[in-house]
């Protein structure tokens, strides 16, 4: 299992949360959990290659947020 944590300042705004949900509905193979108190999103994927780091970055930039990947990014992303 691959885990990744993303900090996205401004995520807690209701409109941003709704847009993120809409983006993530297109990727059912990726599980995610949002911590709105800290503007964090926790991602889980079963295998490498499900999504690229650039695609994850694009999800956030499309809704006007600047993501910051927390900790070590797993190899293969």
N, C-alpha and C positions, 0 to 999 in steps of 0.2 A: 504494500500500500504506500502511496506517495502522499505526503502531507505538505501543505504550504500555507503560510500565514501572510496576509496582505493588510497593511495599514493604509487607509484611504481617507484622509481628512475631508470632512464634509459629508461623509457617507450617511450619517444619521438623519439628514434631511429626508422627509417623507418621499419627496419626488425622486431623490436619488435611490432610495431603497426600492421603490417601485420599478424604476428603470433597471436596476441590478437584477431584480427578480425576473423581469422580462428577458434580459440577456441570458440569464442562467437557465431559463426554461428551454432555451434552444440547445442546451448541453446537458441532457439528462444523465449522462455517464459520469458527471462530476457532482459529488456531494459537497454542500457548503453550509456553513453556519455563520450568521452575522452577529457580532457583538456590537450593538449600537451604542453602548455606553463609551466604547473606546474606539469606534470607527474601524473595527477589525473584521476581516472575513477569513474564516478557516476553510481551506479546501482539502478534499480527500479524493484521490483517484486510485483506481485499482492497479493501473500500470502506467509506465512511462509511455509517452507518445499519444496519450489521450488528447492533450492540448499542449501548445507551446507557450513559453514565457511571453512571447510577443503577442499571442492571441489573448492571454490573460490580461496583459497590459492594455490591449486595445478595448477590452470590455469596460475597463474603468475610464479610459480616456474618452470613449464614446459618450459617456454620461457626464463628462466635464470634471472628472476627478484625477488626481495624480497619485497613482499607487506607489507604495514603497514596500518592497518585499522584505519581510522580517526574518532574520536568522539566515541560515544557510539554504540556498536554493538547491533542491535535489538535482542530481546529475540527470541529464536527459531532457530537461526542460529548457 
